[in-house]
């Protein structure tokens, strides 16, 4: 637990045990909230498929799921280590409220390599799918075959895409309908770019904070007593009520040590909550900075799994 002077004769205490941030003023509970990001690791169910078909692509998806589960376990463990601390001070020069985030521990180094493994398995699953479709048509996959993902949508005529030569006409039609390109199926486009990027640079993993700002005003003369009841003329903390200002959200990425996340006039009170997520860092190829890694990979996994199921039901 860390205590900070409030600038008004009292002390704020911030406790970040067990993945929650709890704030006290002179010993009285003010707010408590979780820093844990909601997990999506229970993947959306897909329709039952034939285990004897498309074994290679399915195994790659399952391997990706295990990598993502490993990331989720790392993130859950990291959330219990009090790596981040939200502090509140008064600027001695201006009298303004200043909220900062202290970083006591960097995110685990293994996140980048595990995320890269998940990305590669998902991208490979799509390439394996095309190879199996070629074999199902009684032909041999060629060296440059694979699932086509383009930067822009193209109106391709049947038989003109070299990567899928050898698949049946019905399978080719389905592939063209998916339109795996930026702006139409952005998740698959990002998957492809991340796979290429990871081969040469490694996926950059950083911490990002989603800051929630809720304006509150002080009720003159009304306080919160030691037992949580209201009292008149003195107490541990002033009673704050909704100011009628819409709640605002903003993202800070990357989250660096002692970064100022919010500043407001000294006479104005706001409730500040900061949710921390392990996110993608900045890349020179696509704008994905600040997006949560685990949730993004889970979304792509569900898409890839459904594509495999669709081809199994319609192209065999």
BAKOL-290932 format. One record per residue (C-alpha): residue in three letters; x, y, z. Coordinates in steps of 0.2 Angstrom, whole numbers, plus 2048, in hexadecimal, padded with zeros to 3 digits. Layout:
BEGIN
ALAXYZ
...
# end
This chain:
BEGIN
UNK800800800
UNK8078117FB
UNK801821804
UNK8028337FC
UNK7FE844804
UNK7EE84B7FC
UNK7F485D7FE
UNK7E5861809
UNK7EA85A81A
UNK7E6847816
UNK7EE83880E
UNK7E982D800
UNK7EE81B800
UNK7EE8107F1
UNK7EE7FD7F3
UNK7F07F27E4
UNK7F07E17EB
UNK7E87D27E2
UNK7E67DB7D2
UNK7DA7E97D9
UNK7DE7FB7DD
UNK7D68017ED
UNK7D78137F2
UNK7D581A803
UNK7D582C80A
UNK7DB82D81C
UNK7D681B81E
UNK7C581C816
UNK7C1812807
UNK7BE81D7F8
UNK7BE8127E9
UNK7C38007E4
UNK7C47F87D3
UNK7CC7EA7C9
UNK7DB7ED7BD
UNK7D97DC7B5
UNK7D37DC7A3
UNK7C47D17A0
UNK7CA7C1799
UNK7C37BA789
UNK7CC7A978A
UNK7BC79F78A
UNK7BB79F777
UNK7AB7A076E
UNK7A478F76A
UNK7A5789758
UNK79A77C750
UNK7A076A751
UNK7AB765743
UNK7B275473D
UNK7C2750746
UNK7C9747737
UNK7C975672C
UNK7D576572C
UNK7DF75E73A
UNK7EE769736
UNK7E5779737
UNK7DB774746
UNK7EB76F750
UNK7F378074C
UNK7E4789753
UNK7E477E763
UNK7F7782765
UNK7F3795763
UNK7E5793771
UNK7F278C77C
UNK7FE79A779
UNK7F07A777D
UNK7EB79D78D
UNK7FD79F792
UNK7FD7B178F
UNK7ED7B3799
UNK7F57AA7A8
UNK8047B57A6
UNK7F97C57A6
UNK7EF7BE7B5
UNK7FF7BB7BF
UNK8067CC7BA
UNK7F67D57C0
UNK7F97CE7D2
UNK80A7D57D3
UNK8067E77D7
UNK8107ED7C7
UNK8067FD7C6
UNK80180A7D2
UNK7F58197D0
UNK7FA8287DA
UNK7F28397DD
UNK7FB8497E2
UNK7F985C7E2
UNK8048667D7
UNK80C8727E3
UNK80E87F7D5
UNK7FC87F7CE
UNK7F28767DC
UNK7EB86A7CE
UNK7E78587D1
UNK7F484D7C9
UNK7F283A7C6
UNK8008307C1
UNK80481D7BE
UNK8138157C5
UNK81B8067BD
UNK8237FA7C9
UNK8267EC7BE
UNK8277EA7AB
UNK81B7DD7A2
UNK8227CC7A0
UNK82F7CA792
UNK8277B978C
UNK8177C2787
UNK81F7C7776
UNK8257B6771
UNK8167AD777
UNK80B7B976D
UNK8167B775E
UNK8137A475F
UNK8007A6760
UNK8007B1751
UNK80B7A5746
UNK80079674B
UNK7F079F745
UNK7F87A6735
UNK7FF794731
UNK7EE78C735
UNK7E7796726
UNK7F579171B
UNK7F377F720
UNK7E078071C
UNK7E478570A
UNK7F0776708
UNK7E376A70F
UNK7D6771703
UNK7E376E6F4
UNK7E675C6FA
UNK7D37596FC
UNK7D275E6E9
UNK7DE7506E5
UNK7ED75C6E2
UNK7FD7606EA
UNK8007716F3
UNK80D77C6EB
UNK81B7846F4
UNK8147966F4
UNK8027906F8
UNK7F8797707
UNK7EA7A270D
UNK7EA7B3703
UNK7E97C270E
UNK7EB7D3705
UNK7ED7E570A
UNK7DE7EA6FF
UNK7CF7E26F8
UNK7D07DB6E6
UNK7C47D46DA
UNK7CD7C56D5
UNK7C67B96C8
UNK7C57A66CC
UNK7D679E6C8
UNK7E17AD6C9
UNK7E77AC6DB
UNK7F77A26DB
UNK7F779F6EE
UNK7E77946ED
UNK7EA78B6DD
UNK7E47796DE
UNK7D577C6E9
UNK7C47786E3
UNK7B97856DC
UNK7AD7856EB
UNK7BC7886F7
UNK7C37956EC
UNK7B279E6EC
UNK7B279E6FF
UNK7C37A5700
UNK7BF7B36F5
UNK7AF7B76FF
UNK7B97B970F
UNK7C37C8708
UNK7D17C7714
UNK7D87D8712
UNK7D97E971C
UNK7C97F271E
UNK7BE7E371B
UNK7C57D5726
UNK7D27DF730
UNK7D47D173D
UNK7DC7C6730
UNK7E67D4728
UNK7ED7D8739
UNK7F17C573C
UNK7FB7C572C
UNK8057D5730
UNK8097CF741
UNK80F7BF73B
UNK81B7C772F
UNK8207D473C
UNK8247C7749
UNK82F7BE73D
UNK83B7CD73C
UNK8387D774B
UNK82E7CE759
UNK81D7D575F
UNK81F7E376A
UNK8157E177B
UNK8127F0786
UNK8077F5794
UNK7F8801790
UNK7ED80A79C
UNK7DA80E798
UNK7D781C7A4
UNK7C58207A9
UNK7C08317AF
UNK7B08347B8
UNK7AD8467BE
UNK7A78487D0
UNK7A38577DB
UNK7A58597EE
UNK79585C7F8
UNK79986A804
UNK799865816
UNK794853813
UNK7A1845817
UNK7A3832817
UNK7A582C829
UNK7B081E82F
UNK7A281182D
UNK79E81781C
UNK78F821821
UNK78C83381D
UNK78F84182A
UNK78E85382B
UNK79D85F830
UNK7AB85382F
UNK7B184182A
UNK7BF837822
UNK7BA83C810
UNK7AF849807
UNK79F8427FF
UNK7A18427EC
UNK7928417E0
UNK7918407CD
UNK7948517C5
UNK78984D7B5
UNK79984C7AA
UNK79A83D79E
UNK7A78317A3
UNK7B6832797
UNK7C2824792
UNK7D482678B
UNK7E281A788
UNK7F481D78C
UNK800812783
UNK80E80E786
UNK80C810799
UNK81C8167A0
UNK8228197B2
UNK81B8287BB
UNK81182E7AB
UNK80483B7AF
UNK7F38347AA
UNK7E88427AF
UNK7E88547B6
UNK7D985E7BC
UNK7D686E7C6
UNK7D986D7D8
UNK7C78717DD
UNK7C08647D1
UNK7C08527D6
UNK7BF8437CA
UNK7BF8307CD
UNK7CE8297C3
UNK7CF8167BF
UNK7DC80F7B4
UNK7DB7FD7AC
UNK7EB7F67A7
UNK7ED7EA798
UNK7FB7E178F
UNK7FA7E977E
UNK8027EA76D
UNK8107F776C
UNK81380275D
UNK8187FA74C
UNK81D80273C
UNK8117F8732
UNK7FF7F973A
UNK7F7804747
UNK7F47F7755
UNK7FC800763
UNK7F37FF773
UNK7E77F176E
UNK7E77E377B
UNK7F17D4775
UNK7E77C677D
UNK7D67CC778
UNK7DC7CF766
UNK7E37BE764
UNK7D47B676B
UNK7C97BF75E
UNK7D57BA750
UNK7D47A8756
UNK7C17A7756
UNK7C17AE744
UNK7CE7A173E
UNK7C5793746
UNK7B579873E
UNK7BD79972D
UNK7C478772F
UNK7B3781734
UNK7AA78A726
UNK7B6782719
UNK7B4771721
UNK7A177271F
UNK7A077A70E
UNK7AF775704
UNK7B1762707
# end
